[in-house]
């Protein structure tokens, strides 16, 4: 959530920066500032009435002591009148605050100055590329390989639930487990503490990290209990620190978690979403950092290098993109996407996003740290996929197919217990 002080003092700057995300903030900022003035005016009136009440309360004591009962009673009547008036302004202030927050949560985060302008994925900037492209005698897509080797059953998933809920079988299930364990081990060796969070969160958690109200239609909602199935481990993990004030020496906080993720992805059809390319339920390992504001962009680069190292170890051709304004998330200030190349599909598949949210989430979460003077300040939050499994698995299957079967990368073999799917 953007700082109200910034909207009050630099509205044109905010409009200009959000235009990079192709977001017209004019109407919302005008409404926010109107409500802010209304709220502050109500606060001023309320403070004045409370001060007058306190003054009269002291005066009543003195009048009673001096035996001036009639005057004391008149003062008491005045206090009662002031209390009723104060209730009116208190209600006005509460209503203005609620309306103000309803408007504030509609504004996206400001993009970092390095974010390129653009409206779609084609406008993203390639930062660097790596890995070798495979030379295949045949190029069968992963959904056909899954059927050939009986490792993923998409039809059974449709029977049990619906499209987008595959069933992993035999070596398919083992390689899923292997990838999860490998990713977690890489993350914990890099200093991340592993947690196992809930797969459902309450509304406050959804608002805390910015999925609500922006992404409410993409989330599965459990209406009876008013819970949401998580779209990523970022939500419960980051909310661990909601309403927390950290000591300066506790920064940076580094946490990793594996969870299934649930996304409705309504309206997704066609060959580009076939097989594992887009699912309603999928597995992902996440990394989250809570950082000092002065060090958060160093932390972002560290996270990018960490994810890059994992992708390199899987022997996959990859590229790293700096997202343009139009392709960025609602909450992000700067995002790097990782894509791996699918040899059979002859296209790039996104497998990770690594983002700095600056203080946008922490302002919603009231996540703070105490500075050198002991004063609470908003921390910065970051997160990244390390990694999302479906498209990683799709690329591994497609890029490593051969006459013997599907070769397992060297780093995964101690986790899978086999070198080939055959």
TORKOL-4160 file (C-alpha; in steps of 0.2 Angstrom, whole numbers, padded with zeros to 4 digits, m for minus):
422
<pt num="1" X="0000" Y="0000" Z="0000"/>
<pt num="2" X="0007" Y="0017" Z="m0005"/>
<pt num="3" X="0011" Y="0029" Z="0009"/>
<pt num="4" X="m0003" Y="0042" Z="0011"/>
<pt num="5" X="0010" Y="0056" Z="0014"/>
<pt num="6" X="0017" Y="0053" Z="m0003"/>
<pt num="7" X="0000" Y="0054" Z="m0011"/>
<pt num="8" X="m0003" Y="0070" Z="m0001"/>
<pt num="9" X="0013" Y="0079" Z="m0005"/>
<pt num="10" X="0018" Y="0072" Z="m0023"/>
<pt num="11" X="0002" Y="0067" Z="m0032"/>
<pt num="12" X="0009" Y="0071" Z="m0049"/>
<pt num="13" X="0025" Y="0060" Z="m0046"/>
<pt num="14" X="0014" Y="0045" Z="m0041"/>
<pt num="15" X="0003" Y="0048" Z="m0057"/>
<pt num="16" X="0018" Y="0048" Z="m0068"/>
<pt num="17" X="0026" Y="0033" Z="m0060"/>
<pt num="18" X="0010" Y="0023" Z="m0061"/>
<pt num="19" X="0008" Y="0027" Z="m0079"/>
<pt num="20" X="0023" Y="0016" Z="m0082"/>
<pt num="21" X="0012" Y="0002" Z="m0076"/>
<pt num="22" X="m0001" Y="0009" Z="m0088"/>
<pt num="23" X="m0012" Y="0013" Z="m0073"/>
<pt num="24" X="m0022" Y="0029" Z="m0073"/>
<pt num="25" X="m0022" Y="0034" Z="m0054"/>
<pt num="26" X="m0029" Y="0052" Z="m0057"/>
<pt num="27" X="m0047" Y="0048" Z="m0050"/>
<pt num="28" X="m0041" Y="0037" Z="m0035"/>
<pt num="29" X="m0028" Y="0050" Z="m0030"/>
<pt num="30" X="m0041" Y="0064" Z="m0030"/>
<pt num="31" X="m0053" Y="0053" Z="m0020"/>
<pt num="32" X="m0039" Y="0048" Z="m0008"/>
<pt num="33" X="m0034" Y="0066" Z="m0005"/>
<pt num="34" X="m0052" Y="0072" Z="m0002"/>
<pt num="35" X="m0055" Y="0058" Z="0011"/>
<pt num="36" X="m0038" Y="0062" Z="0019"/>
<pt num="37" X="m0043" Y="0080" Z="0021"/>
<pt num="38" X="m0060" Y="0075" Z="0028"/>
<pt num="39" X="m0052" Y="0062" Z="0040"/>
<pt num="40" X="m0039" Y="0075" Z="0046"/>
<pt num="41" X="m0053" Y="0088" Z="0049"/>
<pt num="42" X="m0063" Y="0076" Z="0059"/>
<pt num="43" X="m0048" Y="0072" Z="0069"/>
<pt num="44" X="m0044" Y="0090" Z="0073"/>
<pt num="45" X="m0062" Y="0093" Z="0078"/>
<pt num="46" X="m0062" Y="0077" Z="0089"/>
<pt num="47" X="m0045" Y="0082" Z="0097"/>
<pt num="48" X="m0052" Y="0100" Z="0101"/>
<pt num="49" X="m0068" Y="0092" Z="0109"/>
<pt num="50" X="m0058" Y="0080" Z="0119"/>
<pt num="51" X="m0046" Y="0094" Z="0125"/>
<pt num="52" X="m0061" Y="0104" Z="0130"/>
<pt num="53" X="m0069" Y="0089" Z="0140"/>
<pt num="54" X="m0052" Y="0087" Z="0149"/>
<pt num="55" X="m0051" Y="0105" Z="0154"/>
<pt num="56" X="m0069" Y="0105" Z="0160"/>
<pt num="57" X="m0067" Y="0089" Z="0170"/>
<pt num="58" X="m0053" Y="0098" Z="0180"/>
<pt num="59" X="m0064" Y="0113" Z="0182"/>
<pt num="60" X="m0078" Y="0103" Z="0189"/>
<pt num="61" X="m0067" Y="0096" Z="0202"/>
<pt num="62" X="m0062" Y="0113" Z="0208"/>
<pt num="63" X="m0080" Y="0120" Z="0207"/>
<pt num="64" X="m0086" Y="0106" Z="0218"/>
<pt num="65" X="m0071" Y="0109" Z="0230"/>
<pt num="66" X="m0076" Y="0127" Z="0232"/>
<pt num="67" X="m0095" Y="0123" Z="0235"/>
<pt num="68" X="m0101" Y="0130" Z="0218"/>
<pt num="69" X="m0112" Y="0115" Z="0215"/>
<pt num="70" X="m0124" Y="0124" Z="0202"/>
<pt num="71" X="m0109" Y="0130" Z="0191"/>
<pt num="72" X="m0102" Y="0112" Z="0193"/>
<pt num="73" X="m0118" Y="0105" Z="0187"/>
<pt num="74" X="m0118" Y="0117" Z="0172"/>
<pt num="75" X="m0100" Y="0111" Z="0168"/>
<pt num="76" X="m0106" Y="0093" Z="0169"/>
<pt num="77" X="m0120" Y="0096" Z="0156"/>
<pt num="78" X="m0108" Y="0105" Z="0145"/>
<pt num="79" X="m0096" Y="0089" Z="0146"/>
<pt num="80" X="m0111" Y="0078" Z="0141"/>
<pt num="81" X="m0115" Y="0089" Z="0126"/>
<pt num="82" X="m0096" Y="0088" Z="0121"/>
<pt num="83" X="m0096" Y="0069" Z="0122"/>
<pt num="84" X="m0111" Y="0068" Z="0110"/>
<pt num="85" X="m0103" Y="0079" Z="0098"/>
<pt num="86" X="m0086" Y="0070" Z="0100"/>
<pt num="87" X="m0095" Y="0054" Z="0095"/>
<pt num="88" X="m0101" Y="0061" Z="0079"/>
<pt num="89" X="m0084" Y="0066" Z="0074"/>
<pt num="90" X="m0077" Y="0050" Z="0079"/>
<pt num="91" X="m0089" Y="0041" Z="0068"/>
<pt num="92" X="m0085" Y="0053" Z="0054"/>
<pt num="93" X="m0067" Y="0049" Z="0056"/>
<pt num="94" X="m0069" Y="0030" Z="0057"/>
<pt num="95" X="m0080" Y="0031" Z="0041"/>
<pt num="96" X="m0067" Y="0042" Z="0032"/>
<pt num="97" X="m0053" Y="0030" Z="0037"/>
<pt num="98" X="m0062" Y="0015" Z="0031"/>
<pt num="99" X="m0066" Y="0024" Z="0014"/>
<pt num="100" X="m0048" Y="0030" Z="0013"/>
<pt num="101" X="m0041" Y="0012" Z="0015"/>
<pt num="102" X="m0054" Y="0005" Z="0002"/>
<pt num="103" X="m0046" Y="0018" Z="m0011"/>
<pt num="104" X="m0028" Y="0015" Z="m0006"/>
<pt num="105" X="m0028" Y="m0003" Z="m0008"/>
<pt num="106" X="m0034" Y="0000" Z="m0027"/>
<pt num="107" X="m0017" Y="0008" Z="m0031"/>
<pt num="108" X="m0003" Y="m0003" Z="m0037"/>
<pt num="109" X="0015" Y="m0001" Z="m0031"/>
<pt num="110" X="0026" Y="0012" Z="m0039"/>
<pt num="111" X="0038" Y="0004" Z="m0052"/>
<pt num="112" X="0057" Y="0006" Z="m0049"/>
<pt num="113" X="0066" Y="0019" Z="m0059"/>
<pt num="114" X="0074" Y="0005" Z="m0069"/>
<pt num="115" X="0058" Y="m0002" Z="m0075"/>
<pt num="116" X="0056" Y="0000" Z="m0094"/>
<pt num="117" X="0040" Y="0007" Z="m0101"/>
<pt num="118" X="0029" Y="m0006" Z="m0111"/>
<pt num="119" X="0012" Y="m0014" Z="m0111"/>
<pt num="120" X="0016" Y="m0033" Z="m0114"/>
<pt num="121" X="0028" Y="m0047" Z="m0113"/>
<pt num="122" X="0036" Y="m0042" Z="m0129"/>
<pt num="123" X="0042" Y="m0026" Z="m0121"/>
<pt num="124" X="0052" Y="m0035" Z="m0107"/>
<pt num="125" X="0071" Y="m0033" Z="m0108"/>
<pt num="126" X="0082" Y="m0048" Z="m0109"/>
<pt num="127" X="0096" Y="m0046" Z="m0095"/>
<pt num="128" X="0106" Y="m0061" Z="m0099"/>
<pt num="129" X="0105" Y="m0079" Z="m0106"/>
<pt num="130" X="0113" Y="m0095" Z="m0102"/>
<pt num="131" X="0114" Y="m0114" Z="m0105"/>
<pt num="132" X="0115" Y="m0124" Z="m0121"/>
<pt num="133" X="0101" Y="m0128" Z="m0132"/>
<pt num="134" X="0098" Y="m0147" Z="m0134"/>
<pt num="135" X="0101" Y="m0155" Z="m0151"/>
<pt num="136" X="0086" Y="m0168" Z="m0152"/>
<pt num="137" X="0083" Y="m0181" Z="m0165"/>
<pt num="138" X="0065" Y="m0180" Z="m0161"/>
<pt num="139" X="0055" Y="m0167" Z="m0152"/>
<pt num="140" X="0040" Y="m0174" Z="m0143"/>
<pt num="141" X="0030" Y="m0162" Z="m0132"/>
<pt num="142" X="0029" Y="m0167" Z="m0113"/>
<pt num="143" X="0011" Y="m0171" Z="m0113"/>
<pt num="144" X="0015" Y="m0185" Z="m0126"/>
<pt num="145" X="0030" Y="m0190" Z="m0116"/>
<pt num="146" X="0020" Y="m0191" Z="m0100"/>
<pt num="147" X="0008" Y="m0203" Z="m0109"/>
<pt num="148" X="0021" Y="m0213" Z="m0117"/>
<pt num="149" X="0031" Y="m0217" Z="m0100"/>
<pt num="150" X="0015" Y="m0216" Z="m0090"/>
<pt num="151" X="0021" Y="m0203" Z="m0078"/>
<pt num="152" X="0008" Y="m0190" Z="m0078"/>
<pt num="153" X="m0011" Y="m0194" Z="m0081"/>
<pt num="154" X="m0020" Y="m0178" Z="m0086"/>
<pt num="155" X="m0036" Y="m0187" Z="m0090"/>
<pt num="156" X="m0037" Y="m0195" Z="m0073"/>
<pt num="157" X="m0035" Y="m0178" Z="m0066"/>
<pt num="158" X="m0050" Y="m0172" Z="m0076"/>
<pt num="159" X="m0060" Y="m0187" Z="m0069"/>
<pt num="160" X="m0055" Y="m0183" Z="m0051"/>
<pt num="161" X="m0057" Y="m0164" Z="m0051"/>
<pt num="162" X="m0056" Y="m0156" Z="m0068"/>
<pt num="163" X="m0044" Y="m0149" Z="m0081"/>
<pt num="164" X="m0028" Y="m0142" Z="m0073"/>
<pt num="165" X="m0026" Y="m0155" Z="m0059"/>
<pt num="166" X="m0014" Y="m0168" Z="m0066"/>
<pt num="167" X="m0010" Y="m0185" Z="m0057"/>
<pt num="168" X="0008" Y="m0189" Z="m0056"/>
<pt num="169" X="0012" Y="m0207" Z="m0056"/>
<pt num="170" X="0028" Y="m0218" Z="m0053"/>
<pt num="171" X="0043" Y="m0210" Z="m0059"/>
<pt num="172" X="0033" Y="m0194" Z="m0062"/>
<pt num="173" X="0029" Y="m0193" Z="m0044"/>
<pt num="174" X="0046" Y="m0197" Z="m0039"/>
<pt num="175" X="0054" Y="m0183" Z="m0049"/>
<pt num="176" X="0041" Y="m0171" Z="m0042"/>
<pt num="177" X="0047" Y="m0175" Z="m0024"/>
<pt num="178" X="0065" Y="m0175" Z="m0030"/>
<pt num="179" X="0064" Y="m0157" Z="m0037"/>
<pt num="180" X="0055" Y="m0151" Z="m0021"/>
<pt num="181" X="0069" Y="m0158" Z="m0010"/>
<pt num="182" X="0083" Y="m0152" Z="m0021"/>
<pt num="183" X="0076" Y="m0134" Z="m0022"/>
<pt num="184" X="0073" Y="m0134" Z="m0003"/>
<pt num="185" X="0091" Y="m0141" Z="0000"/>
<pt num="186" X="0098" Y="m0127" Z="m0011"/>
<pt num="187" X="0089" Y="m0114" Z="m0002"/>
<pt num="188" X="0093" Y="m0119" Z="0016"/>
<pt num="189" X="0111" Y="m0121" Z="0011"/>
<pt num="190" X="0110" Y="m0103" Z="0005"/>
<pt num="191" X="0104" Y="m0097" Z="0023"/>
<pt num="192" X="0085" Y="m0098" Z="0021"/>
<pt num="193" X="0075" Y="m0106" Z="0035"/>
<pt num="194" X="0063" Y="m0119" Z="0030"/>
<pt num="195" X="0045" Y="m0117" Z="0036"/>
<pt num="196" X="0029" Y="m0127" Z="0032"/>
<pt num="197" X="0015" Y="m0115" Z="0032"/>
<pt num="198" X="m0004" Y="m0117" Z="0030"/>
<pt num="199" X="m0012" Y="m0120" Z="0013"/>
<pt num="200" X="m0026" Y="m0108" Z="0017"/>
<pt num="201" X="m0026" Y="m0090" Z="0023"/>
<pt num="202" X="m0038" Y="m0078" Z="0030"/>
<pt num="203" X="m0043" Y="m0062" Z="0022"/>
<pt num="204" X="m0031" Y="m0051" Z="0032"/>
<pt num="205" X="m0016" Y="m0062" Z="0025"/>
<pt num="206" X="m0023" Y="m0059" Z="0007"/>
<pt num="207" X="m0024" Y="m0041" Z="0010"/>
<pt num="208" X="m0007" Y="m0040" Z="0018"/>
<pt num="209" X="0003" Y="m0046" Z="0003"/>
<pt num="210" X="m0008" Y="m0038" Z="m0010"/>
<pt num="211" X="m0017" Y="m0052" Z="m0017"/>
<pt num="212" X="m0034" Y="m0045" Z="m0011"/>
<pt num="213" X="m0043" Y="m0036" Z="m0018"/>
<pt num="214" X="m0033" Y="m0036" Z="m0034"/>
<pt num="215" X="m0032" Y="m0055" Z="m0038"/>
<pt num="216" X="m0048" Y="m0060" Z="m0029"/>
<pt num="217" X="m0055" Y="m0068" Z="m0045"/>
<pt num="218" X="m0040" Y="m0079" Z="m0047"/>
<pt num="219" X="m0041" Y="m0086" Z="m0029"/>
<pt num="220" X="m0051" Y="m0101" Z="m0024"/>
<pt num="221" X="m0062" Y="m0095" Z="m0009"/>
<pt num="222" X="m0068" Y="m0107" Z="0004"/>
<pt num="223" X="m0084" Y="m0097" Z="0008"/>
<pt num="224" X="m0090" Y="m0107" Z="0023"/>
<pt num="225" X="m0075" Y="m0102" Z="0033"/>
<pt num="226" X="m0070" Y="m0086" Z="0024"/>
<pt num="227" X="m0053" Y="m0093" Z="0019"/>
<pt num="228" X="m0043" Y="m0093" Z="0003"/>
<pt num="229" X="m0032" Y="m0107" Z="m0004"/>
<pt num="230" X="m0015" Y="m0099" Z="m0007"/>
<pt num="231" X="m0009" Y="m0094" Z="m0024"/>
<pt num="232" X="0009" Y="m0095" Z="m0018"/>
<pt num="233" X="0019" Y="m0098" Z="m0002"/>
<pt num="234" X="0023" Y="m0080" Z="m0002"/>
<pt num="235" X="0006" Y="m0076" Z="0006"/>
<pt num="236" X="0007" Y="m0086" Z="0022"/>
<pt num="237" X="0026" Y="m0084" Z="0024"/>
<pt num="238" X="0027" Y="m0065" Z="0022"/>
<pt num="239" X="0012" Y="m0064" Z="0034"/>
<pt num="240" X="0021" Y="m0073" Z="0047"/>
<pt num="241" X="0029" Y="m0055" Z="0050"/>
<pt num="242" X="0012" Y="m0046" Z="0050"/>
<pt num="243" X="0011" Y="m0033" Z="0064"/>
<pt num="244" X="0029" Y="m0038" Z="0069"/>
<pt num="245" X="0043" Y="m0026" Z="0074"/>
<pt num="246" X="0060" Y="m0034" Z="0071"/>
<pt num="247" X="0076" Y="m0029" Z="0079"/>
<pt num="248" X="0089" Y="m0022" Z="0068"/>
<pt num="249" X="0101" Y="m0037" Z="0070"/>
<pt num="250" X="0087" Y="m0048" Z="0065"/>
<pt num="251" X="0088" Y="m0042" Z="0047"/>
<pt num="252" X="0088" Y="m0049" Z="0034"/>
<pt num="253" X="0075" Y="m0062" Z="0037"/>
<pt num="254" X="0077" Y="m0077" Z="0025"/>
<pt num="255" X="0063" Y="m0090" Z="0023"/>
<pt num="256" X="0059" Y="m0104" Z="0011"/>
<pt num="257" X="0044" Y="m0115" Z="0009"/>
<pt num="258" X="0037" Y="m0128" Z="m0002"/>
<pt num="259" X="0018" Y="m0128" Z="m0005"/>
<pt num="260" X="0005" Y="m0133" Z="m0017"/>
<pt num="261" X="m0002" Y="m0117" Z="m0025"/>
<pt num="262" X="m0020" Y="m0114" Z="m0031"/>
<pt num="263" X="m0025" Y="m0102" Z="m0045"/>
<pt num="264" X="m0041" Y="m0102" Z="m0055"/>
<pt num="265" X="m0033" Y="m0095" Z="m0071"/>
<pt num="266" X="m0051" Y="m0093" Z="m0078"/>
<pt num="267" X="m0052" Y="m0092" Z="m0097"/>
<pt num="268" X="m0035" Y="m0101" Z="m0101"/>
<pt num="269" X="m0037" Y="m0111" Z="m0116"/>
<pt num="270" X="m0026" Y="m0117" Z="m0132"/>
<pt num="271" X="m0010" Y="m0125" Z="m0135"/>
<pt num="272" X="0001" Y="m0113" Z="m0125"/>
<pt num="273" X="m0008" Y="m0119" Z="m0109"/>
<pt num="274" X="m0008" Y="m0137" Z="m0113"/>
<pt num="275" X="m0001" Y="m0151" Z="m0102"/>
<pt num="276" X="0009" Y="m0143" Z="m0088"/>
<pt num="277" X="0010" Y="m0126" Z="m0095"/>
<pt num="278" X="m0004" Y="m0119" Z="m0085"/>
<pt num="279" X="m0012" Y="m0128" Z="m0070"/>
<pt num="280" X="m0025" Y="m0124" Z="m0057"/>
<pt num="281" X="m0015" Y="m0134" Z="m0044"/>
<pt num="282" X="0004" Y="m0135" Z="m0045"/>
<pt num="283" X="0019" Y="m0137" Z="m0033"/>
<pt num="284" X="0032" Y="m0123" Z="m0030"/>
<pt num="285" X="0046" Y="m0119" Z="m0018"/>
<pt num="286" X="0047" Y="m0101" Z="m0013"/>
<pt num="287" X="0060" Y="m0089" Z="m0005"/>
<pt num="288" X="0056" Y="m0074" Z="0005"/>
<pt num="289" X="0066" Y="m0060" Z="0012"/>
<pt num="290" X="0063" Y="m0046" Z="0024"/>
<pt num="291" X="0077" Y="m0033" Z="0021"/>
<pt num="292" X="0083" Y="m0016" Z="0027"/>
<pt num="293" X="0077" Y="m0003" Z="0014"/>
<pt num="294" X="0095" Y="0002" Z="0011"/>
<pt num="295" X="0100" Y="m0016" Z="0006"/>
<pt num="296" X="0084" Y="m0023" Z="m0002"/>
<pt num="297" X="0091" Y="m0021" Z="m0020"/>
<pt num="298" X="0107" Y="m0030" Z="m0016"/>
<pt num="299" X="0096" Y="m0043" Z="m0008"/>
<pt num="300" X="0086" Y="m0044" Z="m0025"/>
<pt num="301" X="0102" Y="m0046" Z="m0035"/>
<pt num="302" X="0108" Y="m0060" Z="m0023"/>
<pt num="303" X="0091" Y="m0069" Z="m0025"/>
<pt num="304" X="0092" Y="m0068" Z="m0044"/>
<pt num="305" X="0109" Y="m0075" Z="m0044"/>
<pt num="306" X="0103" Y="m0089" Z="m0032"/>
<pt num="307" X="0089" Y="m0094" Z="m0043"/>
<pt num="308" X="0100" Y="m0093" Z="m0058"/>
<pt num="309" X="0112" Y="m0105" Z="m0050"/>
<pt num="310" X="0098" Y="m0118" Z="m0048"/>
<pt num="311" X="0092" Y="m0116" Z="m0066"/>
<pt num="312" X="0110" Y="m0118" Z="m0072"/>
<pt num="313" X="0112" Y="m0134" Z="m0061"/>
<pt num="314" X="0097" Y="m0142" Z="m0070"/>
<pt num="315" X="0107" Y="m0140" Z="m0087"/>
<pt num="316" X="0092" Y="m0130" Z="m0095"/>
<pt num="317" X="0094" Y="m0116" Z="m0107"/>
<pt num="318" X="0087" Y="m0100" Z="m0099"/>
<pt num="319" X="0086" Y="m0081" Z="m0100"/>
<pt num="320" X="0082" Y="m0068" Z="m0087"/>
<pt num="321" X="0070" Y="m0053" Z="m0091"/>
<pt num="322" X="0068" Y="m0037" Z="m0083"/>
<pt num="323" X="0049" Y="m0034" Z="m0084"/>
<pt num="324" X="0041" Y="m0019" Z="m0092"/>
<pt num="325" X="0028" Y="m0009" Z="m0082"/>
<pt num="326" X="0014" Y="m0017" Z="m0091"/>
<pt num="327" X="0019" Y="m0034" Z="m0087"/>
<pt num="328" X="0023" Y="m0032" Z="m0069"/>
<pt num="329" X="0012" Y="m0037" Z="m0054"/>
<pt num="330" X="0001" Y="m0026" Z="m0044"/>
<pt num="331" X="0013" Y="m0026" Z="m0029"/>
<pt num="332" X="0030" Y="m0026" Z="m0037"/>
<pt num="333" X="0043" Y="m0012" Z="m0038"/>
<pt num="334" X="0055" Y="m0022" Z="m0049"/>
<pt num="335" X="0053" Y="m0040" Z="m0056"/>
<pt num="336" X="0065" Y="m0052" Z="m0065"/>
<pt num="337" X="0057" Y="m0066" Z="m0074"/>
<pt num="338" X="0066" Y="m0083" Z="m0077"/>
<pt num="339" X="0062" Y="m0092" Z="m0093"/>
<pt num="340" X="0068" Y="m0109" Z="m0099"/>
<pt num="341" X="0068" Y="m0115" Z="m0117"/>
<pt num="342" X="0056" Y="m0129" Z="m0122"/>
<pt num="343" X="0064" Y="m0138" Z="m0136"/>
<pt num="344" X="0048" Y="m0148" Z="m0141"/>
<pt num="345" X="0037" Y="m0133" Z="m0140"/>
<pt num="346" X="0050" Y="m0121" Z="m0147"/>
<pt num="347" X="0046" Y="m0107" Z="m0135"/>
<pt num="348" X="0051" Y="m0100" Z="m0118"/>
<pt num="349" X="0042" Y="m0105" Z="m0102"/>
<pt num="350" X="0042" Y="m0094" Z="m0087"/>
<pt num="351" X="0048" Y="m0103" Z="m0072"/>
<pt num="352" X="0051" Y="m0090" Z="m0059"/>
<pt num="353" X="0048" Y="m0072" Z="m0054"/>
<pt num="354" X="0060" Y="m0063" Z="m0042"/>
<pt num="355" X="0053" Y="m0047" Z="m0035"/>
<pt num="356" X="0057" Y="m0032" Z="m0023"/>
<pt num="357" X="0041" Y="m0025" Z="m0016"/>
<pt num="358" X="0050" Y="m0011" Z="m0006"/>
<pt num="359" X="0038" Y="m0005" Z="0008"/>
<pt num="360" X="0022" Y="m0009" Z="m0002"/>
<pt num="361" X="0018" Y="m0025" Z="0007"/>
<pt num="362" X="0026" Y="m0020" Z="0024"/>
<pt num="363" X="0015" Y="m0004" Z="0024"/>
<pt num="364" X="m0001" Y="m0016" Z="0023"/>
<pt num="365" X="0007" Y="m0029" Z="0035"/>
<pt num="366" X="0013" Y="m0016" Z="0047"/>
<pt num="367" X="0030" Y="m0025" Z="0046"/>
<pt num="368" X="0043" Y="m0014" Z="0054"/>
<pt num="369" X="0061" Y="m0014" Z="0061"/>
<pt num="370" X="0069" Y="m0003" Z="0074"/>
<pt num="371" X="0082" Y="0008" Z="0067"/>
<pt num="372" X="0098" Y="0013" Z="0075"/>
<pt num="373" X="0088" Y="0026" Z="0086"/>
<pt num="374" X="0075" Y="0013" Z="0091"/>
<pt num="375" X="0062" Y="0021" Z="0080"/>
<pt num="376" X="0051" Y="0009" Z="0070"/>
<pt num="377" X="0053" Y="0010" Z="0051"/>
<pt num="378" X="0045" Y="0000" Z="0037"/>
<pt num="379" X="0055" Y="m0014" Z="0031"/>
<pt num="380" X="0056" Y="m0020" Z="0013"/>
<pt num="381" X="0050" Y="m0037" Z="0007"/>
<pt num="382" X="0056" Y="m0048" Z="m0007"/>
<pt num="383" X="0051" Y="m0065" Z="m0014"/>
<pt num="384" X="0055" Y="m0077" Z="m0028"/>
<pt num="385" X="0050" Y="m0094" Z="m0035"/>
<pt num="386" X="0064" Y="m0106" Z="m0032"/>
<pt num="387" X="0057" Y="m0114" Z="m0042"/>
<pt num="388" X="0039" Y="m0117" Z="m0049"/>
<pt num="389" X="0039" Y="m0136" Z="m0054"/>
<pt num="390" X="0027" Y="m0138" Z="m0069"/>
<pt num="391" X="0036" Y="m0129" Z="m0083"/>
<pt num="392" X="0053" Y="m0134" Z="m0075"/>
<pt num="393" X="0047" Y="m0152" Z="m0077"/>
<pt num="394" X="0040" Y="m0149" Z="m0094"/>
<pt num="395" X="0057" Y="m0143" Z="m0100"/>
<pt num="396" X="0067" Y="m0157" Z="m0092"/>
<pt num="397" X="0056" Y="m0170" Z="m0100"/>
<pt num="398" X="0057" Y="m0162" Z="m0117"/>
<pt num="399" X="0075" Y="m0156" Z="m0118"/>
<pt num="400" X="0082" Y="m0173" Z="m0111"/>
<pt num="401" X="0072" Y="m0185" Z="m0122"/>
<pt num="402" X="0082" Y="m0198" Z="m0132"/>
<pt num="403" X="0083" Y="m0215" Z="m0138"/>
<pt num="404" X="0086" Y="m0223" Z="m0121"/>
<pt num="405" X="0072" Y="m0213" Z="m0113"/>
<pt num="406" X="0072" Y="m0196" Z="m0103"/>
<pt num="407" X="0089" Y="m0192" Z="m0095"/>
<pt num="408" X="0089" Y="m0185" Z="m0077"/>
<pt num="409" X="0101" Y="m0171" Z="m0074"/>
<pt num="410" X="0116" Y="m0176" Z="m0063"/>
<pt num="411" X="0111" Y="m0166" Z="m0048"/>
<pt num="412" X="0094" Y="m0174" Z="m0047"/>
<pt num="413" X="0099" Y="m0192" Z="m0048"/>
<pt num="414" X="0103" Y="m0194" Z="m0029"/>
<pt num="415" X="0086" Y="m0188" Z="m0026"/>
<pt num="416" X="0077" Y="m0198" Z="m0039"/>
<pt num="417" X="0086" Y="m0214" Z="m0037"/>
<pt num="418" X="0087" Y="m0216" Z="m0056"/>
<pt num="419" X="0096" Y="m0209" Z="m0071"/>
<pt num="420" X="0083" Y="m0211" Z="m0084"/>
<pt num="421" X="0064" Y="m0212" Z="m0086"/>
<pt num="422" X="0062" Y="m0227" Z="m0098"/>
